[in-house]
Amino acid sequence: MLTNVYVDGFNLYYGSLKGTPYKWLDLDALSRRLLPRDNIRRIRYFTARTTPRIGHNGHNRQEIYHRALATIPHLSIHLGYFQQTITRMPLAYPRPGGPTTVEVVKTEEKGSDVNLAAHLIADAFLGDCDIAVVVSNDGDLAEPIRIVRHQLGLPVGVLNPFPVTRRARALERVPPTFFKQIRPSELRVSQFPEVVHDRQGKITRPFDW
């Protein structure tokens, strides 16, 4: 069975990887472990490049990780973007006689969920796979999953990166063809080697991961 896997990168990170030692994740190894009977045709990874911040090197770690992912022949990276705006928001606990609002810098990741939905529907329409699997707990993806399942007739599974208690109700109402939970034990055994190689040379796991 030819299977396409669509990974919501930030949803996976905040649901399963943040605060863990499992960020050096081999998405092909994870897909094959969770879908052992499937032939993984392609993996589409949706994310956005983080921006440099003083005192942080998250963008460097991300670039290294993207290089490691690019060594998977059937994986493609699809980039959205970050949008930063200054907006006025209400204070939760304003002091009597003081201001009730404050200006804040609001950073939002844009495009990943839309890109995932677009590729999911396009691939289903083109008959690119026999089954689609979405790695996300984002309820905004319920409608594209419903379209692919019920209008295009393609089975769609969901791999949930968040704890089962935080399963999106919108996805339950679709529902997907099947639902599986991503567990720490599966992440632990699905890591890249400490060093992988591409045409540029060695790619070493960031030491602070």
C-alpha positions, 0 to 999 in steps of 0.5 A, a space after each residue: 500500500 503506497 502511503 504519503 505522510 504529511 507532517 505538521 512540523 510545529 504541531 509535532 514539535 510542541 506535542 511530542 518533542 519540546 523538552 525531550 531528548 528526541 528532537 533529532 527525529 528520523 521521520 522516515 524511521 518513525 513513519 515505518 515504525 508506526 505504519 509497518 505494513 505500508 510502503 512509504 512513498 513520500 513524506 511531506 514536512 511542513 514548517 517555517 524557518 525560525 528567526 535568529 534571536 539574541 541569546 538563542 541558537 534555535 535557528 541554527 539547530 533547525 537548519 542542521 535538522 533540515 539538512 538531516 531530513 534532506 538526506 531522506 530521499 523521499 522527504 520534501 520540506 515545505 516552508 511557510 513563514 513567520 509574521 511579526 506584528 505589534 498589536 494592542 491586547 487587554 491586560 488580564 489583571 489591570 491595576 485600578 486606575 491604570 491602563 487596561 491594554 498593552 502593546 505586545 509583539 505578536 509572532 505567528 507562524 503562517 502557511 504550514 497548515 494551509 500548505 499541508 491541506 493543499 498538498 493533501 488534497 492535490 495528492 489525493 486528486 492526482 492519485 499519488 498514493 493509496 492512503 494518506 497519513 497526517 501527523 497533527 492534532 490541529 482541528 483546522 485540518 478536519 475539513 481537508 481530511 473530510 474532503 479527501 476521505 468523503 469526496 475523493 475516496 482516499 483513506 486518511 489516518 491521523 498520528 496524534 503527537 499530543 497526549 490522548 487527553 488533548 485529542 482535537 474534537 474537530 478531528 474526532 468528528 470527521 473521523 479519520 480512517 484510523 487514529 494512532 498515538 505517537 508515544 515517547 518509546 517510538 520517538 526514542 527508537 526513531 532517532 537519526 545517528 549522532 552523525 549523518 552525511 550529505 554532499 556537504 559533509 557531516 551533519 552532527 546532532 546539536 550538542 544541546 539537543 
